[in-house]
Amino acid sequence: MTEIRTPRLILRRWTDDDLVPLSEIHADPEVMRWIGDGSVLDLDETAEAIERWEEEWDDEGFGVFAVELLASGELIGAVGLTVPEGPAEVEHAVGICWRLGRPFWGQGYASEAAHATLEFALQDRGLDRVVAVNRSGNEESENVIRKLGMKQDGNASDPDSGALLSLHNIDLTEYEA
């Protein structure tokens, strides 16, 4: 079982106990505002998301981690690697993504978990490039992307919503642990 510890967090595979806390995060319109089409997800849709993430772990050797606070064991969100379904400019690439419950915003958890995930991708899994896709206007995620050292690599339109997306990437030669 893959697990990463940072100074404040544990990034790990999903368990049955994670379904309800993650569904509560997915039920918050502010959390989901920048994800997909911006719709909240119910319990069944959250279960489907976890199932997809776990299948990606099995198929690709990487996936989206459950993120919990080291001190309390509380699930605070999801951060990890996935193969984006679009836009076309990033299909077949490996993308980094994150979503945290609103009580955990503004405390550096997203950056801490994303940095550990990027290190895992480039050093442990041997990926030579990781991308990030961010919807225009999502300044909080843009800040995390900058902290990761990712460079903007153009723009695209979301194939589902038409929203403007900014595309970023980093490769192994640019990465600084």
N, C-alpha and C positions, 0 to 999 in steps of 0.2 A: 504494500500500500504506500503510495506516494504522499509524503507529508513534508511541509516546509515550515520551519519556525523562524519568525523574525523577533525583534525585541518585544513586540506587543501582541503578535498574532500567530495563529496556527492556520496554515492553508492545507486542506486535506480533502480526501474524497468524500462523497455524500453518504449520509446514513438516513434511515427512515425517520429519525428524530428531527431531521432538518426540514421536512416538508412543511409543517405548520409555521415555523418562524419565517421561512423564505416566502411562503404564500402571504404572510402579513406584510412583508417588504414589497412584494409584487402587487399588493392591493392598494398601495399608496400612489395616487396620481402624480405626485411630485417626483417620486423615485422613477416612475415609468415614463415620465414626460419625454425623455430623450431617447428612449429605447424602442426599437421597432417603430410601430405606428403610434406609439404613445399610449396605447390602451393598457389598463391594469389587467392582471392575470388572476384567475380564480384558482382554487385548490387543485382542480384537475389539470389546468394548464400549467401550473407550477410543477406538478408531478411529471407531466410530459417534458418540460424543460430539463428537469433533473435527469430523467431517463435519457434524453438526447445527449446531455453532457457526459453521462456515464458511458454511453455507447461510443462517444468520441474518444474517451480515455481508452476503451478497449480496442478500438479500431486504429487510432493514430498514435497512442502512447503519450498523449497530452489531452488536456481538457480544462474545464472550468472548475476551480476549487471552491469548496465551502470555506468561508473565512470566519473564524471565531476568535474572540478575545482570549488571549493566553491566560489572563488573570481569572476570568469567570467562566470560560467555556461557552459564553453566549454567542450564538450565530449572528453575525452582523451583515452578511451579504455574500456576494459571489465575485470572484476575480479569477481570470484565467485566459486560456488560449482556445481559439476556435477557428475553424475555416469559414470565413464569411460567405454567405450566399449571394452577396452583391454589395456594391455595384461591380460591374464587369472588370473595372480597373484593379480590383483586389481579389477576384475569384482565384482560387487555388493557392492563395497566400495563407499564412497563418496570422491571425489577428489577435490582439490583446483586448480584453474587455473587462468591465467592472460595473458593479451596482452594489451600493450599500444602503442600509436602512437610514432614514433621515436623521435619527438621533446620533448617528456616527459620522455625519458630514463635518467637514471643517477641522478635523483633528489629525489629519495626515495619514489616516488608515488606508485610503485608496492608493496614495503614492507609495506607502510602505509595502502593501500587498502587490501592487503592480510592478514595483522594482524587483521584488523577490521572484515574481512570475517571469519577468523579462530575463533575469539572470538564469532561471531554470530553463527557459526556452533556448537561450543562446549557448549556455555552458553545459547543462545536463543533457538536454535533448539534441544538441548539435544543430539546431536550426541556424541558418546563416542570415535570415532576415525575418523581421516581425513588423506587421503593419498595425495601424490604429485608424479607425474610421470614426469621425466625430461630427455630429450634426451642428451646423452653423448656429451660433448663439449659445452653445453650451460651454461657457467660459470655465466652469469648474473642471470639466474633463480636459479642456484645452490646457489648463495649468498642469494637470497630472501628466499629460503627454509631453509638455515642455520639460518637466522635471525628469522624465525618463530619457531625455536627450534625443527624442525623435524629431525628425525634420519633416516639414510639410512637403508633400509630393504631389500637389495639385488639388483639384476639386472634382466633384462628381455629383450627380443627382441620385437620390435614393430611388431605386427602381419601383418601390411600392408607393411612397408618399410624394415623391418629387422634391422633397426637401434638399437643400444644398448641404453637401457633406464635404468636410475637409479630410484629405487623405494624408497620412503620415507614415514614415517608416524609419527603421534603424537596422543596420546590419552589424555583423560581428566585428567588423573592422572599426566601427564607430562607437561600439559599446564600451562604457567605462564602469566597472563594478563599484 
